[in-house]
Amino acid sequence: MRSLRLIARLLEYPDKALWDARDEVLERAASDPTLADFAAALLQTDILDAQASYVDTFEYGRSTSLLLFEHVYGESRERGQAMVDLQEAYHQAGLSFYSGELPDYLPLYLEYLSTLPEDGAKKQLSEFASVLSALSARLLHRESPYAVLFDALLIFCGKPVADSTQVADEAPDNTPAALDAVWQETQVRFDDPAPCGANALPPRESTIRLHRTAFTA
């Protein structure tokens, strides 16, 4: 179960705290060669390069979003109720989280699973096996080292690892043209005061999550 918490941390935005905890991270990863190799390679990278790579991998385009319900429900109303149900599950487990992340943010969900009995964690994670497999396949197709973390999650819940050929026909959604197309679809509402003043939404490039996910019991 410690591996779930470690994967959760490795899937978060690579901040200075991760580099400061280098020795502890490598020690915890030592029992799993895949995680050990990934962690060692990540922590040998210049932090600014690692952050830029992370943003390119997970923050541009929906196909590799770390929000689980983005892949399950898209923009449907069911997504909202699923969020409420998941947050209630966190509370029922005696956990409260403080961060700006949504409940379905994968690192947050993995931290929650790490507090459950192993059988329960495997059962719940396996419900998202198709999502994890698609994410892994897309990352493999892009030759991203992060793919191994998703394969580790699939192995944990007893599912086969992904094959990049399963997404070979997908059009990439992280290209400048694709991102601009999505951005242009967003309409400005002049009757809504939110775009002005303190509550204004930042530009796309400024929506990167910089904080560390955490639960408090």
C-alpha positions as CSV (number, residue, x, y, z in Angstrom):
1,M,0.0,0.0,0.0
2,R,3.0,2.3,0.5
3,S,3.5,2.0,-3.3
4,L,0.2,3.7,-3.9
5,R,1.2,6.6,-1.8
6,L,4.5,6.8,-3.5
7,I,2.9,6.7,-7.0
8,A,0.5,9.4,-5.9
9,R,3.5,11.6,-4.9
10,L,5.3,10.9,-8.2
11,L,2.2,11.8,-10.2
12,E,1.9,15.2,-8.6
13,Y,3.5,18.3,-10.0
14,P,7.3,17.9,-9.3
15,D,8.0,20.6,-6.7
16,K,11.0,21.4,-4.7
17,A,9.7,19.4,-1.7
18,L,10.1,16.2,-3.8
19,W,13.7,17.0,-4.5
20,D,14.3,17.9,-0.9
21,A,13.0,14.4,0.1
22,R,15.1,12.7,-2.6
23,D,16.7,10.2,-0.2
24,E,13.4,9.2,1.4
25,V,11.7,8.8,-2.0
26,L,14.5,6.6,-3.4
27,E,14.5,4.5,-0.2
28,R,10.7,3.9,-0.4
29,A,11.0,3.1,-4.1
30,A,13.9,0.7,-3.7
31,S,11.7,-2.4,-3.3
32,D,10.1,-1.9,-6.7
33,P,12.6,-1.7,-9.6
34,T,10.1,0.1,-11.9
35,L,9.4,2.8,-9.4
36,A,13.0,3.0,-8.3
37,D,14.2,3.6,-11.9
38,F,11.5,6.2,-12.5
39,A,12.1,8.1,-9.3
40,A,15.9,8.0,-9.9
41,A,15.6,9.3,-13.4
42,L,13.1,12.0,-12.4
43,L,15.2,13.3,-9.5
44,Q,18.3,13.4,-11.6
45,T,16.5,15.8,-14.0
46,D,16.7,19.5,-13.5
47,I,13.6,20.5,-11.6
48,L,12.6,23.2,-14.1
49,D,12.9,20.7,-17.0
50,A,10.9,18.2,-15.0
51,Q,8.2,20.7,-14.3
52,A,8.0,21.7,-18.0
53,S,7.7,18.1,-19.0
54,Y,5.0,17.5,-16.5
55,V,2.9,20.4,-17.8
56,D,3.3,19.2,-21.3
57,T,2.3,15.7,-20.3
58,F,-0.7,16.3,-18.1
59,E,-1.9,19.9,-18.4
60,Y,-2.3,20.3,-22.1
61,G,-5.2,18.4,-23.6
62,R,-7.9,16.3,-21.9
63,S,-6.7,12.9,-23.1
64,T,-4.0,12.7,-20.4
65,S,-5.9,14.6,-17.7
66,L,-5.4,13.2,-14.2
67,L,-9.0,13.9,-13.3
68,L,-10.6,10.5,-13.5
69,F,-14.1,11.6,-14.1
70,E,-13.0,13.7,-17.1
71,H,-12.5,10.3,-18.8
72,V,-15.6,8.6,-17.4
73,Y,-18.3,11.3,-17.6
74,G,-16.8,14.1,-19.6
75,E,-19.1,17.2,-19.2
76,S,-22.2,15.3,-18.2
77,R,-24.2,16.1,-15.1
78,E,-23.4,12.7,-13.7
79,R,-19.9,13.9,-13.1
80,G,-21.0,16.3,-10.4
81,Q,-22.9,13.7,-8.4
82,A,-19.9,11.3,-8.8
83,M,-17.7,14.1,-7.3
84,V,-20.1,14.4,-4.3
85,D,-20.1,10.7,-3.8
86,L,-16.3,10.4,-3.9
87,Q,-15.9,13.3,-1.5
88,E,-18.3,11.6,0.9
89,A,-16.3,8.4,0.7
90,Y,-13.2,10.4,1.8
91,H,-15.1,11.8,4.7
92,Q,-16.5,8.3,5.6
93,A,-12.9,7.1,5.7
94,G,-12.1,9.9,8.3
95,L,-10.2,11.9,5.8
96,S,-10.4,15.6,4.8
97,F,-8.3,17.1,2.1
98,Y,-7.0,20.6,1.8
99,S,-6.1,21.7,-1.7
100,G,-7.7,23.3,-4.7
101,E,-7.9,19.9,-6.4
102,L,-11.1,18.1,-7.3
103,P,-11.9,14.8,-5.5
104,D,-11.2,12.8,-8.6
105,Y,-7.7,14.0,-9.0
106,L,-5.8,10.7,-9.4
107,P,-2.9,11.4,-6.9
108,L,-5.6,12.4,-4.3
109,Y,-7.6,9.3,-5.0
110,L,-4.5,7.1,-4.7
111,E,-3.7,8.6,-1.3
112,Y,-7.3,7.7,-0.2
113,L,-6.9,4.1,-1.5
114,S,-3.6,3.8,0.4
115,T,-5.6,4.0,3.7
116,L,-7.9,1.1,2.8
117,P,-7.3,-2.6,3.2
118,E,-5.5,-3.9,0.2
119,D,-8.4,-5.9,-1.2
120,G,-10.7,-2.9,-1.0
121,A,-8.1,-0.7,-2.6
122,K,-7.6,-3.1,-5.5
123,K,-11.3,-3.5,-6.0
124,Q,-11.9,0.3,-6.2
125,L,-8.9,1.0,-8.4
126,S,-9.9,-1.8,-10.8
127,E,-13.1,0.2,-11.5
128,F,-10.9,2.7,-13.3
129,A,-8.8,0.1,-15.1
130,S,-10.0,1.1,-18.5
131,V,-9.1,4.8,-17.7
132,L,-5.6,3.8,-16.4
133,S,-5.0,1.6,-19.5
134,A,-6.0,4.4,-21.9
135,L,-3.8,6.9,-20.0
136,S,-0.9,4.5,-20.1
137,A,-1.3,3.8,-23.8
138,R,-1.4,7.5,-24.6
139,L,1.7,8.1,-22.6
140,L,3.5,5.2,-24.2
141,H,2.5,6.5,-27.6
142,R,4.1,9.8,-26.7
143,E,7.1,8.0,-25.2
144,S,6.5,9.5,-21.8
145,P,8.3,7.9,-18.9
146,Y,5.2,8.5,-16.8
147,A,3.5,5.5,-18.5
148,V,5.3,3.1,-16.2
149,L,3.4,4.5,-13.2
150,F,0.1,3.7,-14.8
151,D,1.3,0.2,-15.7
152,A,2.3,-0.2,-12.0
153,L,-1.3,0.7,-11.0
154,L,-2.7,-1.8,-13.5
155,I,-0.5,-4.5,-12.2
156,F,-1.5,-3.7,-8.6
157,C,-5.2,-4.3,-9.4
158,G,-4.5,-7.4,-11.4
159,K,-5.1,-5.9,-14.9
160,P,-2.9,-6.3,-18.0
161,V,-0.6,-3.5,-18.9
162,A,-1.4,-1.2,-21.8
163,D,-0.4,-1.4,-25.4
164,S,0.3,1.9,-27.2
165,T,-1.4,0.5,-30.4
166,Q,-4.8,0.8,-28.7
167,V,-4.7,4.6,-29.2
168,A,-2.7,4.7,-32.4
169,D,-5.7,6.1,-34.3
170,E,-6.5,8.8,-31.8
171,A,-5.8,12.4,-33.0
172,P,-3.5,14.2,-30.6
173,D,-5.1,16.9,-28.5
174,N,-1.9,18.5,-27.1
175,T,-0.7,20.1,-30.3
176,P,-0.8,23.9,-30.6
177,A,-3.6,23.7,-33.2
178,A,-5.7,21.4,-31.0
179,L,-5.2,23.5,-27.9
180,D,-6.1,26.7,-29.7
181,A,-9.3,25.1,-31.1
182,V,-10.4,24.2,-27.6
183,W,-9.5,27.6,-26.3
184,Q,-11.5,29.3,-29.0
185,E,-14.6,27.3,-28.2
186,T,-14.7,28.9,-24.7
187,Q,-17.2,31.8,-25.0
188,V,-16.8,35.0,-22.9
189,R,-20.0,35.9,-21.0
190,F,-20.3,39.7,-20.7
191,D,-23.2,39.3,-18.3
192,D,-21.1,37.4,-15.8
193,P,-19.0,39.5,-13.4
194,A,-16.5,36.7,-12.8
195,P,-14.2,37.4,-15.7
196,C,-13.3,40.8,-14.1
197,G,-11.7,41.6,-10.8
198,A,-10.4,39.2,-8.1
199,N,-12.4,36.2,-9.3
200,A,-11.2,36.3,-12.9
201,L,-10.0,33.1,-14.4
202,P,-6.3,33.1,-15.2
203,P,-5.0,32.5,-18.7
204,R,-4.6,28.9,-19.7
205,E,-0.8,28.9,-19.1
206,S,-1.5,30.0,-15.5
207,T,-3.9,27.1,-14.5
208,I,-1.0,24.8,-13.6
209,R,-1.4,23.2,-10.1
210,L,1.7,24.0,-8.0
211,H,0.7,22.7,-4.6
212,R,1.1,19.3,-3.0
213,T,-2.0,17.2,-2.4
214,A,-2.5,16.2,1.2
215,F,-5.1,14.6,3.5
216,T,-5.6,15.3,7.1
217,A,-7.1,12.7,9.3
